Amino acid sequence: MTVLCVDGEVSPLNSLKQTLMQCPDVTKAFFFTDGNDALTWAKEHTFDVALVEICLHNRNGIELALKLRQINPDTAVIFCSQDSCHAVDVVNLHIDSGYLLKPITAEALQREIDHIKLVRLSGEYLLTVCCYGGFEVFDKKGVPLRFKRKRAKELLALLIDREGNSMTAKEICAVMFPDDGVKDQKNMNYFYKLYYELIRVLTEAGAESVIKKNGNGYYADMSLIHLDHVNRDIKPYLKEYIWT
């Protein structure tokens, strides 16, 4: 397990280095006092856990953690702080995260690591998605999903690109059909055809719960999707779609 550690002070990082050496699951650890340096490193490396101090000198640790998750969505986050005043903020993020109070002991850190391992073993992705060098979608058995309408597949790509944020039908039309206008009823009718085609394909794959509705909005449940970052460094992102 590779751990990325960010703390604005050198002394806590040195203590953390000694603590991590006592955790048998940790095979590699990288340490940064500057959040921007950590982000630069994260764009070129893979890592399993980000251990982030909430109160950094040059940026908010929570914002940094969210940026790290954008780079590597499979990353589990462990926040650390001198007190528990930020615990509610962390809970409200609704991400795979933990919270440790300083000074961090090996026992407390190992409990968080054990929890991360348990969640990943019990979790079940319904889809695996590749976004680099061409958008491809696979079911739990690794079988590629087949769409009769290419734009139904594009609809799935758009919702995944929005990373769980809800979009209304009009907003989706404005992105997918920018030259036709969002008020055109034909576009709205076409959207619903694409939506029902998408649900049909997902249902056949046992993954209909990936797409959810929230009032008038539609969104992808990213907790059910494994984003495979193969070719990330050498291939363009969703190259076939003009809205990227």
Backbone bond lengths (Angstrom), bond angles and torsions (degrees), N, CA, C in turn:
res aa  C-N    CA-C-N  psi(-1)  N-CA   C-N-CA  omega(-1)  CA-C   N-CA-C  phi
1 M - - - 1.460 - - 1.525 109.29 -
2 T 1.318 116.91 126.69 1.463 123.12 -179.77 1.525 109.60 -98.52
3 V 1.334 115.89 129.97 1.455 121.53 -175.71 1.524 109.67 -118.63
4 L 1.328 116.25 131.11 1.458 123.45 173.62 1.527 107.66 -101.97
5 C 1.329 117.02 124.27 1.467 121.68 -176.07 1.528 110.15 -118.03
6 V 1.341 115.68 131.32 1.463 120.30 -179.92 1.521 109.29 -131.45
7 D 1.330 115.44 122.21 1.462 121.53 176.22 1.517 107.31 -149.19
8 G 1.312 116.75 139.50 1.459 120.36 -176.70 1.509 114.63 -71.96
9 E 1.328 117.71 -12.49 1.459 121.85 -178.45 1.531 110.73 -113.82
10 V 1.325 115.78 142.04 1.460 120.70 -178.33 1.519 111.12 -70.82
11 S 1.317 117.57 -40.23 1.462 120.99 -175.06 1.532 112.62 -60.35
12 P 1.345 119.40 -47.42 1.467 118.65 177.10 1.526 112.75 -62.49
13 L 1.329 117.37 -33.93 1.466 119.93 177.98 1.530 110.63 -65.77
14 N 1.328 116.57 -39.80 1.465 119.42 177.99 1.523 110.87 -64.26
15 S 1.334 116.45 -40.18 1.463 119.81 177.33 1.524 110.71 -65.57
16 L 1.343 115.32 -40.84 1.455 119.73 179.93 1.522 111.43 -64.33
17 K 1.323 116.47 -35.19 1.461 120.59 178.65 1.529 110.22 -60.51
18 Q 1.329 116.32 -42.46 1.460 120.22 178.17 1.527 111.37 -67.03
19 T 1.322 116.14 -36.68 1.460 120.50 179.78 1.520 111.25 -67.08
20 L 1.323 116.44 -43.49 1.465 120.56 -178.80 1.528 111.58 -63.88
21 M 1.323 116.87 -29.32 1.459 120.45 179.53 1.530 111.63 -65.45
22 Q 1.339 116.35 -19.14 1.463 120.79 179.77 1.527 112.68 -91.39
23 C 1.333 117.54 -1.67 1.463 122.23 -179.28 1.530 109.11 -101.58
24 P 1.315 118.34 109.93 1.474 120.99 -173.01 1.520 114.32 -64.08
25 D 1.342 117.92 -21.98 1.459 119.88 -178.71 1.523 112.54 -77.23
26 V 1.323 117.24 -18.55 1.469 121.35 -176.80 1.519 109.01 -85.61
27 T 1.317 116.13 116.29 1.462 121.36 179.33 1.527 112.86 -100.37
28 K 1.339 116.04 -30.38 1.461 121.32 178.62 1.523 109.29 -141.66
29 A 1.320 115.47 146.70 1.471 119.97 177.03 1.527 108.57 -144.41
30 F 1.328 115.68 139.37 1.460 121.93 -179.57 1.527 107.89 -127.43
31 F 1.345 115.97 138.31 1.453 120.87 -168.35 1.535 110.97 -123.70
32 F 1.346 115.31 136.63 1.455 120.81 -178.69 1.530 109.57 -139.51
33 T 1.324 115.69 139.87 1.458 120.86 172.45 1.525 111.76 -97.86
34 D 1.311 116.66 -9.13 1.462 121.75 -178.14 1.532 109.52 -120.24
35 G 1.327 116.89 124.91 1.456 121.38 -178.00 1.515 113.33 -62.65
36 N 1.329 116.85 -37.04 1.462 119.83 179.92 1.528 111.39 -66.15
37 D 1.323 116.16 -38.04 1.471 119.84 176.59 1.528 110.18 -64.78
38 A 1.332 116.28 -38.21 1.467 120.38 178.54 1.522 110.81 -63.41
39 L 1.333 117.19 -41.52 1.462 120.83 178.91 1.525 111.12 -64.43
40 T 1.313 116.70 -42.49 1.468 120.50 178.68 1.525 110.47 -60.64
41 W 1.325 116.40 -43.48 1.465 120.35 178.74 1.521 110.75 -64.85
42 A 1.328 117.25 -42.32 1.469 122.02 -175.61 1.524 112.25 -63.07
43 K 1.325 117.46 -29.17 1.456 120.68 -179.29 1.523 112.55 -69.95
44 E 1.312 116.73 -16.17 1.468 120.33 -175.85 1.519 113.16 -117.69
45 H 1.342 117.84 1.77 1.456 120.93 -176.73 1.528 110.19 -138.04
46 T 1.315 115.65 158.98 1.459 121.12 174.66 1.528 109.20 -102.19
47 F 1.333 116.43 148.79 1.456 121.49 -179.52 1.522 108.39 -156.22
48 D 1.315 115.45 154.55 1.466 121.60 -174.61 1.519 112.96 -97.77
49 V 1.323 116.39 -36.08 1.468 121.46 -175.07 1.522 109.30 -134.50
50 A 1.333 116.02 138.93 1.464 121.65 171.74 1.522 107.91 -113.44
51 L 1.320 116.59 120.83 1.458 122.25 178.14 1.522 107.15 -106.20
52 V 1.338 116.78 109.01 1.465 121.28 -166.29 1.526 110.79 -124.71
53 E 1.334 115.49 127.90 1.463 121.03 170.49 1.531 108.41 -70.81
54 I 1.323 117.51 132.94 1.460 120.84 -176.04 1.525 111.33 -70.34
55 C 1.324 117.95 -39.64 1.469 121.23 -176.24 1.530 109.60 -101.71
56 L 1.325 115.69 92.31 1.456 121.65 177.87 1.523 109.80 -98.24
57 H 1.324 115.79 163.06 1.464 119.60 -177.71 1.527 112.59 -69.16
58 N 1.325 116.07 -46.40 1.463 119.57 -170.44 1.526 114.16 -104.18
59 R 1.340 119.13 0.38 1.453 120.93 177.53 1.518 109.91 -167.93
60 N 1.338 115.32 164.80 1.452 122.24 175.97 1.524 109.66 -76.65
61 G 1.332 116.51 129.47 1.458 120.02 -177.36 1.513 113.44 -64.13
62 I 1.341 117.06 -32.54 1.461 120.09 178.54 1.524 110.42 -66.60
63 E 1.331 116.50 -43.13 1.461 119.98 177.53 1.527 110.82 -63.37
64 L 1.327 116.32 -38.89 1.466 120.19 177.62 1.528 110.44 -62.09
65 A 1.328 116.54 -44.18 1.466 120.24 -179.40 1.524 111.29 -61.30
66 L 1.326 116.97 -39.86 1.461 120.06 179.26 1.525 110.87 -65.93
67 K 1.326 117.64 -36.84 1.464 120.58 176.66 1.531 110.57 -67.26
68 L 1.325 116.64 -38.02 1.464 119.89 176.64 1.516 110.76 -64.08
69 R 1.337 116.67 -36.14 1.459 120.44 178.13 1.526 111.20 -69.84
70 Q 1.330 117.12 -31.47 1.462 119.46 175.72 1.527 110.31 -65.82
71 I 1.320 116.30 -38.07 1.457 120.70 178.71 1.518 110.70 -70.83
72 N 1.325 116.62 -43.19 1.457 122.16 -177.85 1.528 108.84 -134.57
73 P 1.352 117.94 87.52 1.466 121.42 -174.15 1.523 114.86 -61.18
74 D 1.315 118.16 -19.64 1.468 120.96 -179.81 1.525 112.70 -83.45
75 T 1.319 117.56 -1.43 1.453 121.17 -177.21 1.525 111.24 -72.43
76 A 1.334 116.14 131.88 1.467 121.42 169.36 1.525 107.58 -88.00
77 V 1.327 116.64 144.54 1.459 121.92 -176.51 1.518 109.59 -115.72
78 I 1.321 116.33 132.95 1.457 122.39 170.74 1.525 107.28 -118.13
79 F 1.321 116.26 114.23 1.458 120.68 177.38 1.524 109.41 -86.51
80 C 1.319 116.13 147.48 1.459 119.85 174.56 1.524 109.24 -132.84
81 S 1.337 115.58 150.24 1.455 120.59 -175.72 1.523 109.36 -160.98
82 Q 1.329 115.68 164.64 1.459 120.64 177.72 1.524 111.39 -75.28
83 D 1.338 117.48 -22.99 1.462 120.57 -178.80 1.517 109.16 -144.22
84 S 1.330 116.73 -179.59 1.466 121.79 -174.88 1.523 113.22 -100.12
85 C 1.330 118.20 15.09 1.463 120.27 -172.93 1.523 112.57 -67.68
86 H 1.332 117.76 -19.67 1.470 120.31 -179.40 1.524 112.79 -98.51
87 A 1.320 117.82 4.98 1.467 120.48 -173.56 1.528 112.08 -60.95
88 V 1.339 117.21 -40.32 1.468 120.23 -179.66 1.520 110.70 -64.52
89 D 1.340 116.97 -39.77 1.469 120.49 178.02 1.523 110.56 -60.06
90 V 1.328 116.28 -39.82 1.451 120.75 -179.63 1.527 110.66 -67.44
91 V 1.328 117.30 -44.77 1.464 121.20 178.85 1.517 110.87 -59.33
92 N 1.328 117.07 -40.15 1.463 121.14 -177.64 1.528 113.56 -69.94
93 L 1.324 118.04 -9.12 1.463 120.50 176.68 1.522 111.86 -72.65
94 H 1.335 116.89 -25.44 1.471 122.49 -179.04 1.524 111.53 56.06
95 I 1.322 116.15 43.32 1.455 120.21 175.74 1.530 108.39 -122.41
96 D 1.327 114.64 168.67 1.462 121.52 178.44 1.521 108.25 -70.23
97 S 1.348 117.33 97.03 1.455 119.81 -174.08 1.517 111.29 -147.76
98 G 1.332 114.63 159.83 1.453 122.34 174.09 1.509 109.64 -129.86
99 Y 1.344 116.14 178.07 1.467 120.25 -175.08 1.528 107.60 -145.93
100 L 1.318 116.84 121.29 1.452 121.93 179.60 1.525 110.45 -122.98
101 L 1.321 115.36 139.65 1.460 121.00 176.43 1.528 109.70 -93.62
102 K 1.310 115.91 139.95 1.458 121.43 176.39 1.532 109.99 -78.19
103 P 1.327 118.84 148.08 1.468 126.84 -3.86 1.533 111.07 -73.49
104 I 1.310 116.30 141.79 1.464 121.77 -175.06 1.525 109.54 -85.81
105 T 1.308 115.63 125.79 1.462 120.55 177.53 1.513 110.18 -94.05
106 A 1.327 115.80 158.14 1.459 120.28 177.87 1.521 111.05 -63.02
107 E 1.328 117.07 -35.66 1.467 120.71 -179.63 1.523 110.89 -64.77
108 A 1.332 116.95 -45.05 1.470 120.71 -179.22 1.523 110.90 -66.12
109 L 1.325 116.41 -41.51 1.459 119.87 179.82 1.524 110.81 -65.92
110 Q 1.328 117.07 -40.17 1.464 119.76 179.90 1.525 110.93 -65.30
111 R 1.334 117.48 -34.91 1.471 119.82 176.56 1.518 110.72 -61.20
112 E 1.329 116.44 -41.58 1.465 119.48 178.09 1.528 110.66 -65.51
113 I 1.309 117.26 -41.29 1.460 120.66 178.91 1.528 110.47 -64.66
114 D 1.325 116.86 -41.21 1.469 120.13 177.83 1.524 110.80 -61.94
115 H 1.335 116.32 -38.00 1.469 119.93 178.19 1.521 110.64 -65.66
116 I 1.325 117.12 -42.00 1.461 121.09 178.63 1.527 110.26 -60.59
117 K 1.313 116.76 -43.93 1.465 120.88 178.91 1.521 111.47 -62.63
118 L 1.338 116.48 -40.67 1.463 120.64 -179.32 1.520 111.16 -65.57
119 V 1.325 116.92 -43.97 1.463 120.96 -179.99 1.518 110.61 -61.98
120 R 1.320 116.90 -41.40 1.466 119.59 -177.34 1.519 112.02 -71.92
121 L 1.329 116.65 -32.23 1.458 119.06 178.05 1.520 111.64 -72.33
122 S 1.350 116.52 -35.71 1.465 120.03 -176.87 1.518 112.78 -86.24
123 G 1.330 116.61 -19.67 1.452 119.78 -178.84 1.519 111.64 -72.78
124 E 1.331 115.88 151.98 1.458 119.87 -179.40 1.516 109.30 -136.36
125 Y 1.320 115.86 115.37 1.450 120.23 175.42 1.527 109.09 -79.33
126 L 1.325 116.61 139.01 1.459 121.14 178.12 1.521 111.29 -91.75
127 L 1.333 116.19 -24.45 1.463 120.87 179.20 1.514 109.98 -137.35
128 T 1.317 115.19 150.51 1.460 122.01 167.30 1.519 107.19 -117.19
129 V 1.325 116.29 131.40 1.464 121.00 -172.86 1.523 110.17 -125.44
130 C 1.312 116.15 133.54 1.464 122.93 173.89 1.526 108.20 -112.36
131 C 1.317 116.24 124.65 1.467 120.56 -176.28 1.521 113.64 -110.15
132 Y 1.323 118.01 -5.78 1.454 120.32 -175.28 1.530 110.61 -108.43
133 G 1.320 114.71 127.56 1.456 119.67 -178.10 1.509 113.25 77.85
134 G 1.320 117.17 24.28 1.459 122.13 -178.50 1.523 110.73 120.15
135 F 1.322 116.54 134.23 1.463 121.67 -177.12 1.529 110.15 -83.01
136 E 1.341 116.08 119.35 1.453 121.52 179.44 1.522 109.41 -132.92
137 V 1.333 115.16 144.47 1.465 121.50 -176.89 1.521 108.96 -128.87
138 F 1.347 116.53 135.27 1.460 122.03 -177.75 1.531 109.88 -129.11
139 D 1.330 116.62 146.73 1.455 120.31 176.89 1.527 110.51 -81.36
140 K 1.351 117.65 -172.96 1.457 122.18 -175.70 1.529 112.63 -61.22
141 K 1.332 116.28 -26.15 1.465 120.24 -178.38 1.525 112.25 -92.98
142 G 1.322 116.53 1.66 1.451 120.03 -179.88 1.516 114.39 86.19
143 V 1.351 117.01 12.45 1.468 121.24 179.68 1.534 108.70 -87.15
144 P 1.315 118.30 128.57 1.468 119.93 -179.58 1.527 112.25 -66.29
145 L 1.320 116.31 140.62 1.464 121.51 177.13 1.527 109.13 -78.93
146 R 1.345 115.42 139.71 1.458 121.35 -179.50 1.523 109.78 -112.68
147 F 1.316 115.77 130.18 1.455 122.07 -178.79 1.518 110.14 -113.91
148 K 1.340 116.70 133.72 1.462 119.47 173.29 1.518 110.74 -72.08
149 R 1.310 115.70 -32.86 1.466 120.75 178.92 1.533 108.33 -110.49
150 K 1.319 117.48 119.41 1.458 121.11 179.90 1.520 111.94 -61.37
151 R 1.336 116.07 -30.28 1.452 118.17 -176.75 1.529 111.76 -77.41
152 A 1.339 117.28 -17.81 1.461 119.63 171.34 1.530 109.55 -68.12
153 K 1.313 115.79 -38.62 1.460 120.90 174.67 1.527 110.28 -65.15
154 E 1.328 116.18 -38.93 1.462 120.73 177.37 1.529 110.82 -63.29
155 L 1.323 117.32 -37.02 1.464 121.10 177.55 1.523 110.33 -60.38
156 L 1.321 116.80 -43.19 1.463 120.57 176.83 1.525 110.39 -62.42
157 A 1.329 116.97 -43.06 1.461 120.97 179.41 1.529 110.73 -60.30
158 L 1.326 116.72 -41.09 1.467 121.02 -179.28 1.526 110.80 -63.99
159 L 1.326 117.62 -45.41 1.456 120.71 -178.72 1.526 111.18 -66.87
160 I 1.320 117.10 -35.85 1.458 120.24 176.17 1.523 110.37 -68.45
161 D 1.321 116.55 -39.25 1.459 120.80 177.73 1.525 111.41 -60.01
162 R 1.336 117.07 -31.14 1.474 121.42 -179.61 1.525 112.24 -80.68
163 E 1.326 117.03 -0.88 1.474 123.64 169.65 1.527 113.21 54.16
164 G 1.337 115.75 45.07 1.454 119.42 175.65 1.511 115.25 90.17
165 N 1.321 117.75 -3.79 1.460 120.66 176.86 1.525 110.17 -79.55
166 S 1.314 116.16 138.30 1.459 121.95 -174.99 1.527 111.83 -76.27
167 M 1.339 115.95 143.91 1.461 122.33 175.62 1.529 108.69 -132.19
168 T 1.326 116.92 138.22 1.453 120.07 174.56 1.526 109.51 -78.71
169 A 1.326 115.60 167.12 1.465 120.11 178.48 1.536 110.55 -60.27
170 K 1.330 116.73 -40.16 1.468 119.95 179.58 1.522 111.21 -65.24
171 E 1.328 116.34 -39.75 1.463 119.55 178.35 1.522 111.02 -65.21
172 I 1.310 116.20 -38.71 1.468 120.00 178.09 1.524 110.22 -65.22
173 C 1.323 116.66 -43.85 1.471 120.06 178.53 1.526 111.30 -61.38
174 A 1.333 116.29 -39.47 1.459 120.07 -179.02 1.526 111.28 -62.43
175 V 1.337 116.95 -31.63 1.464 121.10 179.65 1.525 111.19 -82.57
176 M 1.325 116.34 -46.04 1.463 120.03 -173.61 1.526 112.86 -80.94
177 F 1.342 117.22 -28.29 1.472 120.82 -179.54 1.523 109.16 -127.09
178 P 1.331 119.04 62.49 1.475 121.52 -172.08 1.520 114.12 -65.23
179 D 1.321 118.75 -23.58 1.463 120.87 -176.06 1.522 112.69 -88.71
180 D 1.328 116.57 -9.13 1.455 119.16 -174.17 1.523 114.03 -102.20
181 G 1.350 117.40 -13.27 1.452 119.23 179.85 1.516 111.80 85.87
182 V 1.333 115.70 142.01 1.463 120.02 -175.56 1.522 112.80 -79.57
183 K 1.357 118.34 -10.86 1.460 120.24 -177.22 1.523 112.69 -90.64
184 D 1.305 116.31 -5.88 1.457 120.14 -178.28 1.518 109.44 -71.78
185 Q 1.336 117.19 117.49 1.459 121.46 -177.59 1.518 111.97 -62.25
186 K 1.334 116.61 -30.19 1.466 119.31 177.46 1.527 111.10 -61.10
187 N 1.332 116.25 -38.58 1.460 119.72 177.66 1.522 111.07 -63.79
188 M 1.333 116.07 -42.14 1.456 119.93 -179.98 1.530 110.14 -64.31
189 N 1.312 117.00 -42.37 1.462 120.26 178.47 1.532 110.77 -63.14
190 Y 1.323 115.12 -40.08 1.459 119.82 178.97 1.527 110.46 -65.20
191 F 1.333 116.25 -40.79 1.463 119.78 177.78 1.528 110.73 -55.89
192 Y 1.339 116.97 -46.53 1.465 119.49 -177.27 1.529 111.23 -65.20
193 K 1.330 117.35 -34.50 1.464 119.49 174.77 1.529 110.84 -62.67
194 L 1.338 115.56 -42.24 1.454 119.74 178.77 1.523 111.21 -66.31
195 Y 1.324 115.97 -40.59 1.457 120.48 -179.20 1.530 110.99 -62.26
196 Y 1.331 117.24 -46.86 1.460 120.22 -178.81 1.529 111.64 -69.22
197 E 1.327 116.80 -31.64 1.459 119.77 173.40 1.526 110.33 -65.11
198 L 1.342 116.59 -42.01 1.457 120.74 178.30 1.522 110.87 -62.08
199 I 1.320 117.44 -45.51 1.462 121.00 179.75 1.528 110.63 -63.39
200 R 1.340 116.90 -37.99 1.468 120.28 178.27 1.526 110.85 -60.84
201 V 1.333 116.23 -46.56 1.466 120.41 -178.85 1.526 110.45 -64.92
202 L 1.325 116.79 -43.58 1.458 120.27 -179.91 1.526 111.40 -65.30
203 T 1.331 116.84 -38.03 1.464 120.51 179.40 1.517 110.99 -63.56
204 E 1.315 117.01 -42.34 1.465 120.86 177.57 1.519 111.26 -62.03
205 A 1.333 116.51 -28.29 1.462 120.87 -179.99 1.529 111.88 -91.37
206 G 1.340 117.37 1.99 1.458 120.52 -177.85 1.513 112.82 70.72
207 A 1.325 116.57 27.39 1.462 121.30 -174.84 1.525 112.48 -129.01
208 E 1.338 117.14 27.74 1.460 119.93 -176.93 1.527 112.76 -63.15
209 S 1.339 117.04 -24.45 1.469 119.96 -178.38 1.526 112.64 -75.89
210 V 1.330 117.84 -4.03 1.465 120.62 178.20 1.527 110.68 -64.87
211 I 1.335 117.13 -38.18 1.461 121.35 -179.83 1.520 108.74 -100.39
212 K 1.323 115.83 127.47 1.459 121.38 -176.64 1.524 110.12 -126.88
213 K 1.348 114.49 159.37 1.457 121.15 176.47 1.523 108.97 -113.86
214 N 1.323 114.58 142.85 1.461 121.54 176.84 1.514 107.95 -134.09
215 G 1.342 116.78 92.02 1.454 119.88 -172.78 1.514 109.77 67.39
216 N 1.322 116.69 -119.61 1.464 121.12 178.08 1.526 112.80 -91.86
217 G 1.319 116.43 3.64 1.453 120.06 -174.97 1.514 113.60 -103.78
218 Y 1.317 114.87 158.24 1.463 123.48 177.65 1.526 107.56 -124.70
219 Y 1.333 116.31 140.88 1.462 118.91 178.92 1.522 110.32 -153.71
220 A 1.331 114.96 161.31 1.466 121.96 178.21 1.521 108.89 -97.72
221 D 1.328 116.23 131.37 1.465 121.16 176.05 1.525 107.56 -79.98
222 M 1.329 116.14 98.48 1.460 121.11 -172.49 1.526 112.85 -69.54
223 S 1.330 117.94 -16.62 1.464 120.12 177.94 1.523 111.70 -69.96
224 L 1.343 117.16 -15.87 1.461 121.74 -179.20 1.529 112.52 -101.16
225 I 1.343 115.94 4.13 1.458 121.05 -174.78 1.520 109.94 -121.22
226 H 1.315 116.15 127.62 1.465 121.00 173.11 1.526 108.48 -94.45
227 L 1.318 116.51 119.18 1.458 121.47 178.13 1.526 109.01 -91.64
228 D 1.305 115.69 110.95 1.463 121.72 -179.93 1.534 108.07 -87.90
229 H 1.332 116.50 119.53 1.463 120.52 -174.66 1.525 113.07 -95.06
230 V 1.330 116.66 21.84 1.449 119.31 176.62 1.529 109.67 -57.53
231 N 1.302 116.65 139.38 1.479 124.37 179.98 1.528 113.42 70.86
232 R 1.345 117.17 11.15 1.465 118.39 -176.98 1.527 112.58 -58.15
233 D 1.321 116.22 -37.18 1.461 119.79 -174.47 1.523 113.87 -85.61
234 I 1.349 117.52 -8.94 1.468 118.47 -175.07 1.531 113.00 -126.62
235 K 1.328 118.32 -10.11 1.456 120.65 -177.63 1.530 110.41 -122.85
236 P 1.338 118.18 149.84 1.469 120.88 179.37 1.532 111.62 -71.83
237 Y 1.323 115.07 156.42 1.461 122.55 -177.62 1.527 109.98 -86.31
238 L 1.346 116.70 123.85 1.470 122.95 177.52 1.534 110.98 42.97
239 K 1.312 115.22 53.79 1.461 120.42 -170.39 1.522 113.85 -64.02
240 E 1.354 117.08 -21.48 1.462 119.71 -174.55 1.514 114.09 -82.90
241 Y 1.338 117.34 -3.30 1.467 119.46 -175.08 1.533 110.57 -115.74
242 I 1.321 115.88 132.58 1.459 121.04 -173.07 1.523 112.34 -73.69
243 W 1.340 117.81 -18.17 1.474 120.25 -175.55 1.529 113.25 -85.26
244 T 1.350 118.23 -1.08 1.467 119.66 179.26 1.526 110.12 -80.38
